[in-house]
Amino acid sequence: MPENPTPASPAPSSPEPAPARYVENKPPRGLYVRVFVYVVATHVLLAFLSLLVIIAKSR
């Protein structure tokens, strides 16, 4: 068994450039809108539940 095995397929003599790929650098705008709505909705829900607790404590 040789110490340095040769690859099964030899490397091409002139490498072809890799095909251009689309790389997305920033998330879509819809993601920002969804995160904003979720954050606002959770804060509104938290405020409502806090209000219920405050009203329940005062009675």
PyMOL Python script that loads the backbone (N, CA, C, O; Angstrom):
from pymol import cmd

cmd.read_pdbstr("""\
ATOM      1  N   MET A   1       0.838  -1.174   0.000  1.00  0.00           N
ATOM      2  CA  MET A   1       0.000   0.000   0.000  1.00  0.00           C
ATOM      3  C   MET A   1       0.891   1.248   0.000  1.00  0.00           C
ATOM      4  O   MET A   1       1.755   1.375   0.867  1.00  0.00           O
ATOM      5  N   PRO A   2       0.700   2.178  -0.957  1.00  0.00           N
ATOM      6  CA  PRO A   2       1.570   3.361  -0.993  1.00  0.00           C
ATOM      7  C   PRO A   2       1.228   4.335   0.123  1.00  0.00           C
ATOM      8  O   PRO A   2       0.090   4.400   0.589  1.00  0.00           O
ATOM      9  N   GLU A   3       2.225   5.080   0.536  1.00  0.00           N
ATOM     10  CA  GLU A   3       2.012   6.051   1.620  1.00  0.00           C
ATOM     11  C   GLU A   3       1.201   7.249   1.155  1.00  0.00           C
ATOM     12  O   GLU A   3       0.394   7.769   1.925  1.00  0.00           O
ATOM     13  N   ASN A   4       1.388   7.701  -0.069  1.00  0.00           N
ATOM     14  CA  ASN A   4       0.666   8.846  -0.620  1.00  0.00           C
ATOM     15  C   ASN A   4      -0.219   8.355  -1.759  1.00  0.00           C
ATOM     16  O   ASN A   4       0.218   8.326  -2.909  1.00  0.00           O
ATOM     17  N   PRO A   5      -1.456   7.969  -1.458  1.00  0.00           N
ATOM     18  CA  PRO A   5      -2.323   7.470  -2.534  1.00  0.00           C
ATOM     19  C   PRO A   5      -2.699   8.595  -3.488  1.00  0.00           C
ATOM     20  O   PRO A   5      -2.858   9.744  -3.078  1.00  0.00           O
ATOM     21  N   THR A   6      -2.837   8.257  -4.748  1.00  0.00           N
ATOM     22  CA  THR A   6      -3.241   9.247  -5.741  1.00  0.00           C
ATOM     23  C   THR A   6      -4.756   9.351  -5.744  1.00  0.00           C
ATOM     24  O   THR A   6      -5.439   8.358  -5.491  1.00  0.00           O
ATOM     25  N   PRO A   7      -5.299  10.531  -6.025  1.00  0.00           N
ATOM     26  CA  PRO A   7      -6.762  10.667  -6.051  1.00  0.00           C
ATOM     27  C   PRO A   7      -7.356   9.861  -7.193  1.00  0.00           C
ATOM     28  O   PRO A   7      -6.693   9.606  -8.199  1.00  0.00           O
ATOM     29  N   ALA A   8      -8.612   9.464  -7.028  1.00  0.00           N
ATOM     30  CA  ALA A   8      -9.289   8.643  -8.027  1.00  0.00           C
ATOM     31  C   ALA A   8      -9.453   9.396  -9.337  1.00  0.00           C
ATOM     32  O   ALA A   8      -9.270   8.815 -10.407  1.00  0.00           O
ATOM     33  N   SER A   9      -9.791  10.672  -9.275  1.00  0.00           N
ATOM     34  CA  SER A   9      -9.917  11.473 -10.491  1.00  0.00           C
ATOM     35  C   SER A   9      -8.896  12.599 -10.421  1.00  0.00           C
ATOM     36  O   SER A   9      -8.864  13.341  -9.438  1.00  0.00           O
ATOM     37  N   PRO A  10      -8.071  12.737 -11.435  1.00  0.00           N
ATOM     38  CA  PRO A  10      -7.042  13.790 -11.386  1.00  0.00           C
ATOM     39  C   PRO A  10      -7.668  15.170 -11.459  1.00  0.00           C
ATOM     40  O   PRO A  10      -8.740  15.346 -12.037  1.00  0.00           O
ATOM     41  N   ALA A  11      -6.998  16.144 -10.872  1.00  0.00           N
ATOM     42  CA  ALA A  11      -7.481  17.523 -10.877  1.00  0.00           C
ATOM     43  C   ALA A  11      -7.415  18.070 -12.296  1.00  0.00           C
ATOM     44  O   ALA A  11      -6.470  17.755 -13.019  1.00  0.00           O
ATOM     45  N   PRO A  12      -8.376  18.872 -12.720  1.00  0.00           N
ATOM     46  CA  PRO A  12      -8.335  19.430 -14.079  1.00  0.00           C
ATOM     47  C   PRO A  12      -7.145  20.371 -14.231  1.00  0.00           C
ATOM     48  O   PRO A  12      -6.721  21.013 -13.270  1.00  0.00           O
ATOM     49  N   SER A  13      -6.612  20.444 -15.447  1.00  0.00           N
ATOM     50  CA  SER A  13      -5.431  21.271 -15.675  1.00  0.00           C
ATOM     51  C   SER A  13      -5.762  22.758 -15.573  1.00  0.00           C
ATOM     52  O   SER A  13      -4.943  23.539 -15.088  1.00  0.00           O
ATOM     53  N   SER A  14      -6.965  23.164 -16.028  1.00  0.00           N
ATOM     54  CA  SER A  14      -7.380  24.564 -15.901  1.00  0.00           C
ATOM     55  C   SER A  14      -8.708  24.591 -15.146  1.00  0.00           C
ATOM     56  O   SER A  14      -9.752  24.276 -15.715  1.00  0.00           O
ATOM     57  N   PRO A  15      -8.671  24.964 -13.871  1.00  0.00           N
ATOM     58  CA  PRO A  15      -9.924  24.946 -13.085  1.00  0.00           C
ATOM     59  C   PRO A  15     -10.924  25.975 -13.607  1.00  0.00           C
ATOM     60  O   PRO A  15     -10.563  27.106 -13.932  1.00  0.00           O
ATOM     61  N   GLU A  16     -12.167  25.565 -13.678  1.00  0.00           N
ATOM     62  CA  GLU A  16     -13.234  26.465 -14.100  1.00  0.00           C
ATOM     63  C   GLU A  16     -13.677  27.303 -12.910  1.00  0.00           C
ATOM     64  O   GLU A  16     -13.660  26.816 -11.779  1.00  0.00           O
ATOM     65  N   PRO A  17     -14.070  28.541 -13.136  1.00  0.00           N
ATOM     66  CA  PRO A  17     -14.553  29.354 -12.008  1.00  0.00           C
ATOM     67  C   PRO A  17     -15.851  28.775 -11.456  1.00  0.00           C
ATOM     68  O   PRO A  17     -16.681  28.245 -12.195  1.00  0.00           O
ATOM     69  N   ALA A  18     -16.001  28.885 -10.166  1.00  0.00           N
ATOM     70  CA  ALA A  18     -17.209  28.370  -9.521  1.00  0.00           C
ATOM     71  C   ALA A  18     -18.408  29.192  -9.981  1.00  0.00           C
ATOM     72  O   ALA A  18     -18.291  30.404 -10.158  1.00  0.00           O
ATOM     73  N   PRO A  19     -19.558  28.552 -10.176  1.00  0.00           N
ATOM     74  CA  PRO A  19     -20.741  29.316 -10.592  1.00  0.00           C
ATOM     75  C   PRO A  19     -21.146  30.312  -9.508  1.00  0.00           C
ATOM     76  O   PRO A  19     -21.040  30.027  -8.315  1.00  0.00           O
ATOM     77  N   ALA A  20     -21.604  31.464  -9.934  1.00  0.00           N
ATOM     78  CA  ALA A  20     -22.009  32.513  -8.989  1.00  0.00           C
ATOM     79  C   ALA A  20     -23.246  32.061  -8.237  1.00  0.00           C
ATOM     80  O   ALA A  20     -24.204  31.574  -8.837  1.00  0.00           O
ATOM     81  N   ARG A  21     -23.224  32.221  -6.942  1.00  0.00           N
ATOM     82  CA  ARG A  21     -24.372  31.852  -6.112  1.00  0.00           C
ATOM     83  C   ARG A  21     -24.973  33.114  -5.514  1.00  0.00           C
ATOM     84  O   ARG A  21     -24.268  34.079  -5.222  1.00  0.00           O
ATOM     85  N   TYR A  22     -26.288  33.088  -5.339  1.00  0.00           N
ATOM     86  CA  TYR A  22     -26.977  34.215  -4.716  1.00  0.00           C
ATOM     87  C   TYR A  22     -26.834  34.082  -3.210  1.00  0.00           C
ATOM     88  O   TYR A  22     -27.290  33.103  -2.619  1.00  0.00           O
ATOM     89  N   VAL A  23     -26.202  35.065  -2.596  1.00  0.00           N
ATOM     90  CA  VAL A  23     -26.029  35.070  -1.149  1.00  0.00           C
ATOM     91  C   VAL A  23     -26.812  36.247  -0.602  1.00  0.00           C
ATOM     92  O   VAL A  23     -26.587  37.395  -0.987  1.00  0.00           O
ATOM     93  N   GLU A  24     -27.737  35.947   0.301  1.00  0.00           N
ATOM     94  CA  GLU A  24     -28.579  36.997   0.872  1.00  0.00           C
ATOM     95  C   GLU A  24     -27.888  37.570   2.100  1.00  0.00           C
ATOM     96  O   GLU A  24     -27.626  36.850   3.064  1.00  0.00           O
ATOM     97  N   ASN A  25     -27.593  38.862   2.067  1.00  0.00           N
ATOM     98  CA  ASN A  25     -26.853  39.491   3.156  1.00  0.00           C
ATOM     99  C   ASN A  25     -27.747  40.010   4.266  1.00  0.00           C
ATOM    100  O   ASN A  25     -27.296  40.148   5.404  1.00  0.00           O
ATOM    101  N   LYS A  26     -28.993  40.297   3.964  1.00  0.00           N
ATOM    102  CA  LYS A  26     -29.884  40.803   5.006  1.00  0.00           C
ATOM    103  C   LYS A  26     -31.219  40.067   4.924  1.00  0.00           C
ATOM    104  O   LYS A  26     -31.641  39.646   3.846  1.00  0.00           O
ATOM    105  N   PRO A  27     -31.880  39.916   6.073  1.00  0.00           N
ATOM    106  CA  PRO A  27     -33.156  39.196   6.077  1.00  0.00           C
ATOM    107  C   PRO A  27     -34.244  39.991   5.364  1.00  0.00           C
ATOM    108  O   PRO A  27     -34.133  41.210   5.231  1.00  0.00           O
ATOM    109  N   PRO A  28     -35.281  39.322   4.910  1.00  0.00           N
ATOM    110  CA  PRO A  28     -36.366  40.019   4.217  1.00  0.00           C
ATOM    111  C   PRO A  28     -37.103  40.978   5.146  1.00  0.00           C
ATOM    112  O   PRO A  28     -37.093  40.814   6.366  1.00  0.00           O
ATOM    113  N   ARG A  29     -37.737  41.976   4.551  1.00  0.00           N
ATOM    114  CA  ARG A  29     -38.439  43.002   5.333  1.00  0.00           C
ATOM    115  C   ARG A  29     -39.579  42.393   6.141  1.00  0.00           C
ATOM    116  O   ARG A  29     -39.875  42.854   7.243  1.00  0.00           O
ATOM    117  N   GLY A  30     -40.218  41.364   5.601  1.00  0.00           N
ATOM    118  CA  GLY A  30     -41.320  40.717   6.305  1.00  0.00           C
ATOM    119  C   GLY A  30     -40.906  40.162   7.655  1.00  0.00           C
ATOM    120  O   GLY A  30     -41.710  40.108   8.585  1.00  0.00           O
ATOM    121  N   LEU A  31     -39.659  39.752   7.760  1.00  0.00           N
ATOM    122  CA  LEU A  31     -39.174  39.234   9.032  1.00  0.00           C
ATOM    123  C   LEU A  31     -39.143  40.339  10.086  1.00  0.00           C
ATOM    124  O   LEU A  31     -39.526  40.118  11.235  1.00  0.00           O
ATOM    125  N   TYR A  32     -38.689  41.524   9.694  1.00  0.00           N
ATOM    126  CA  TYR A  32     -38.672  42.652  10.631  1.00  0.00           C
ATOM    127  C   TYR A  32     -40.091  43.008  11.083  1.00  0.00           C
ATOM    128  O   TYR A  32     -40.324  43.280  12.260  1.00  0.00           O
ATOM    129  N   VAL A  33     -41.024  43.003  10.147  1.00  0.00           N
ATOM    130  CA  VAL A  33     -42.419  43.329  10.481  1.00  0.00           C
ATOM    131  C   VAL A  33     -42.972  42.291  11.452  1.00  0.00           C
ATOM    132  O   VAL A  33     -43.622  42.642  12.437  1.00  0.00           O
ATOM    133  N   ARG A  34     -42.715  41.008  11.172  1.00  0.00           N
ATOM    134  CA  ARG A  34     -43.221  39.946  12.045  1.00  0.00           C
ATOM    135  C   ARG A  34     -42.636  40.048  13.444  1.00  0.00           C
ATOM    136  O   ARG A  34     -43.361  39.915  14.429  1.00  0.00           O
ATOM    137  N   VAL A  35     -41.335  40.284  13.542  1.00  0.00           N
ATOM    138  CA  VAL A  35     -40.703  40.410  14.863  1.00  0.00           C
ATOM    139  C   VAL A  35     -41.276  41.611  15.603  1.00  0.00           C
ATOM    140  O   VAL A  35     -41.545  41.526  16.801  1.00  0.00           O
ATOM    141  N   PHE A  36     -41.465  42.729  14.905  1.00  0.00           N
ATOM    142  CA  PHE A  36     -42.027  43.925  15.538  1.00  0.00           C
ATOM    143  C   PHE A  36     -43.435  43.643  16.062  1.00  0.00           C
ATOM    144  O   PHE A  36     -43.772  44.022  17.184  1.00  0.00           O
ATOM    145  N   VAL A  37     -44.256  42.975  15.243  1.00  0.00           N
ATOM    146  CA  VAL A  37     -45.628  42.670  15.664  1.00  0.00           C
ATOM    147  C   VAL A  37     -45.614  41.734  16.861  1.00  0.00           C
ATOM    148  O   VAL A  37     -46.373  41.932  17.809  1.00  0.00           O
ATOM    149  N   TYR A  38     -44.756  40.709  16.831  1.00  0.00           N
ATOM    150  CA  TYR A  38     -44.698  39.782  17.965  1.00  0.00           C
ATOM    151  C   TYR A  38     -44.259  40.489  19.235  1.00  0.00           C
ATOM    152  O   TYR A  38     -44.815  40.236  20.303  1.00  0.00           O
ATOM    153  N   VAL A  39     -43.272  41.371  19.139  1.00  0.00           N
ATOM    154  CA  VAL A  39     -42.785  42.090  20.325  1.00  0.00           C
ATOM    155  C   VAL A  39     -43.879  43.007  20.866  1.00  0.00           C
ATOM    156  O   VAL A  39     -44.122  43.039  22.072  1.00  0.00           O
ATOM    157  N   VAL A  40     -44.537  43.750  19.978  1.00  0.00           N
ATOM    158  CA  VAL A  40     -45.612  44.646  20.419  1.00  0.00           C
ATOM    159  C   VAL A  40     -46.755  43.836  21.003  1.00  0.00           C
ATOM    160  O   VAL A  40     -47.296  44.202  22.047  1.00  0.00           O
ATOM    161  N   ALA A  41     -47.134  42.743  20.355  1.00  0.00           N
ATOM    162  CA  ALA A  41     -48.252  41.932  20.848  1.00  0.00           C
ATOM    163  C   ALA A  41     -47.942  41.338  22.222  1.00  0.00           C
ATOM    164  O   ALA A  41     -48.815  41.309  23.090  1.00  0.00           O
ATOM    165  N   THR A  42     -46.711  40.863  22.431  1.00  0.00           N
ATOM    166  CA  THR A  42     -46.388  40.296  23.741  1.00  0.00           C
ATOM    167  C   THR A  42     -46.365  41.378  24.825  1.00  0.00           C
ATOM    168  O   THR A  42     -46.752  41.116  25.964  1.00  0.00           O
ATOM    169  N   HIS A  43     -45.919  42.580  24.485  1.00  0.00           N
ATOM    170  CA  HIS A  43     -45.926  43.645  25.481  1.00  0.00           C
ATOM    171  C   HIS A  43     -47.353  44.096  25.810  1.00  0.00           C
ATOM    172  O   HIS A  43     -47.663  44.394  26.963  1.00  0.00           O
ATOM    173  N   VAL A  44     -48.204  44.142  24.809  1.00  0.00           N
ATOM    174  CA  VAL A  44     -49.607  44.500  25.057  1.00  0.00           C
ATOM    175  C   VAL A  44     -50.260  43.430  25.925  1.00  0.00           C
ATOM    176  O   VAL A  44     -50.994  43.754  26.858  1.00  0.00           O
ATOM    177  N   LEU A  45     -50.003  42.175  25.631  1.00  0.00           N
ATOM    178  CA  LEU A  45     -50.565  41.087  26.440  1.00  0.00           C
ATOM    179  C   LEU A  45     -50.044  41.163  27.874  1.00  0.00           C
ATOM    180  O   LEU A  45     -50.805  40.989  28.825  1.00  0.00           O
ATOM    181  N   LEU A  46     -48.752  41.422  28.023  1.00  0.00           N
ATOM    182  CA  LEU A  46     -48.181  41.542  29.359  1.00  0.00           C
ATOM    183  C   LEU A  46     -48.786  42.722  30.119  1.00  0.00           C
ATOM    184  O   LEU A  46     -49.074  42.612  31.311  1.00  0.00           O
ATOM    185  N   ALA A  47     -48.978  43.835  29.441  1.00  0.00           N
ATOM    186  CA  ALA A  47     -49.590  44.998  30.085  1.00  0.00           C
ATOM    187  C   ALA A  47     -51.022  44.689  30.515  1.00  0.00           C
ATOM    188  O   ALA A  47     -51.441  45.094  31.599  1.00  0.00           O
ATOM    189  N   PHE A  48     -51.782  43.972  29.672  1.00  0.00           N
ATOM    190  CA  PHE A  48     -53.155  43.614  30.015  1.00  0.00           C
ATOM    191  C   PHE A  48     -53.195  42.684  31.219  1.00  0.00           C
ATOM    192  O   PHE A  48     -54.008  42.869  32.124  1.00  0.00           O
ATOM    193  N   LEU A  49     -52.318  41.684  31.232  1.00  0.00           N
ATOM    194  CA  LEU A  49     -52.297  40.764  32.376  1.00  0.00           C
ATOM    195  C   LEU A  49     -51.850  41.480  33.648  1.00  0.00           C
ATOM    196  O   LEU A  49     -52.358  41.199  34.734  1.00  0.00           O
ATOM    197  N   SER A  50     -50.900  42.404  33.512  1.00  0.00           N
ATOM    198  CA  SER A  50     -50.470  43.173  34.678  1.00  0.00           C
ATOM    199  C   SER A  50     -51.611  44.039  35.210  1.00  0.00           C
ATOM    200  O   SER A  50     -51.793  44.169  36.420  1.00  0.00           O
ATOM    201  N   LEU A  51     -52.369  44.622  34.299  1.00  0.00           N
ATOM    202  CA  LEU A  51     -53.528  45.423  34.692  1.00  0.00           C
ATOM    203  C   LEU A  51     -54.553  44.562  35.436  1.00  0.00           C
ATOM    204  O   LEU A  51     -55.123  44.997  36.437  1.00  0.00           O
ATOM    205  N   LEU A  52     -54.782  43.354  34.949  1.00  0.00           N
ATOM    206  CA  LEU A  52     -55.719  42.445  35.639  1.00  0.00           C
ATOM    207  C   LEU A  52     -55.223  42.122  37.040  1.00  0.00           C
ATOM    208  O   LEU A  52     -56.017  42.074  37.980  1.00  0.00           O
ATOM    209  N   VAL A  53     -53.917  41.899  37.193  1.00  0.00           N
ATOM    210  CA  VAL A  53     -53.366  41.595  38.520  1.00  0.00           C
ATOM    211  C   VAL A  53     -53.501  42.786  39.438  1.00  0.00           C
ATOM    212  O   VAL A  53     -53.850  42.627  40.608  1.00  0.00           O
ATOM    213  N   ILE A  54     -53.234  43.974  38.935  1.00  0.00           N
ATOM    214  CA  ILE A  54     -53.343  45.190  39.770  1.00  0.00           C
ATOM    215  C   ILE A  54     -54.781  45.403  40.197  1.00  0.00           C
ATOM    216  O   ILE A  54     -55.037  45.740  41.352  1.00  0.00           O
ATOM    217  N   ILE A  55     -55.730  45.211  39.282  1.00  0.00           N
ATOM    218  CA  ILE A  55     -57.157  45.383  39.619  1.00  0.00           C
ATOM    219  C   ILE A  55     -57.578  44.320  40.642  1.00  0.00           C
ATOM    220  O   ILE A  55     -58.323  44.619  41.576  1.00  0.00           O
ATOM    221  N   ALA A  56     -57.103  43.077  40.467  1.00  0.00           N
ATOM    222  CA  ALA A  56     -57.472  42.005  41.393  1.00  0.00           C
ATOM    223  C   ALA A  56     -56.897  42.268  42.782  1.00  0.00           C
ATOM    224  O   ALA A  56     -57.545  41.954  43.781  1.00  0.00           O
ATOM    225  N   LYS A  57     -55.713  42.827  42.864  1.00  0.00           N
ATOM    226  CA  LYS A  57     -55.101  43.111  44.181  1.00  0.00           C
ATOM    227  C   LYS A  57     -55.830  44.236  44.899  1.00  0.00           C
ATOM    228  O   LYS A  57     -55.911  44.228  46.127  1.00  0.00           O
ATOM    229  N   SER A  58     -56.361  45.198  44.161  1.00  0.00           N
ATOM    230  CA  SER A  58     -57.005  46.344  44.795  1.00  0.00           C
ATOM    231  C   SER A  58     -58.374  46.006  45.336  1.00  0.00           C
ATOM    232  O   SER A  58     -58.904  46.777  46.137  1.00  0.00           O
ATOM    233  N   ARG A  59     -58.966  44.920  44.954  1.00  0.00           N
ATOM    234  CA  ARG A  59     -60.294  44.544  45.462  1.00  0.00           C
ATOM    235  C   ARG A  59     -60.229  43.745  46.714  1.00  0.00           C
ATOM    236  O   ARG A  59     -61.266  43.359  47.255  1.00  0.00           O
TER     237      ARG A  59
END
""", "prot")
cmd.dss("prot")
cmd.show_as("cartoon", "prot")
cmd.util.cbc("prot")
cmd.orient("prot")
